């Protein structure tokens, strides 16, 4: 009779060969032609800011700066986390209104932005300094791309991703995306309420199996300069 298998250590952490913070080079400041290359549903999280806890559904958008290359030859990426809210003062809504150049009407649908993925724009990037003295890039605003620039604008080089918990598909490879306040995107998704309570038990399309819920937890340590403000 074989010995019972030893349960996985729930406190084990996977080793990382290199963290994002060790080789992080911020994208250049200024206005850049860009394309939205990733929309990832992060799920529901509770964050504490200035002593106040807020629970909200979050979404992560990543733009590729077209023609602005890193030392490795790949184009720079810049991401922004938003609360998924249609409130008139919500950062997510204000960004979309600035991008399309007009506000949303009271009777206009405000849906998950699949139609925006791959769309070109102008990304206004600024540089700021964290409390630890490290320089980081911050997405200040998104504006429409002038028509005269459309024809000469390069195509995105990264794969286009649009994923939400409503999808029957497995979370795609997001390892190339910038971290969310020091946390890899995959780890952030897997820390959500939806991943823990719903997604792992939901049937998948194409007969695929869900990821193993007993896999070791990932390290949530900060590895990228943290922004001073959390955009609620």
Secondary structure as UniProt FT lines:
FT   TURN            10..11
FT   HELIX           20..23
FT   STRAND          30..49
FT   TURN            50..51
FT   STRAND          52..69
FT   TURN            71..72
FT   STRAND          75..83
FT   TURN            88..89
FT   HELIX           91..100
FT   TURN            106..107
FT   HELIX           114..116
FT   TURN            117..118
FT   STRAND          120..129
FT   TURN            131..132
FT   STRAND          135..143
FT   HELIX           147..150
FT   TURN            151..152
FT   STRAND          161..163
FT   TURN            165..166
FT   TURN            175..176
FT   TURN            181..182
FT   HELIX           185..190
FT   HELIX           193..197
FT   HELIX           199..201
FT   HELIX           205..207
FT   TURN            213..214
//
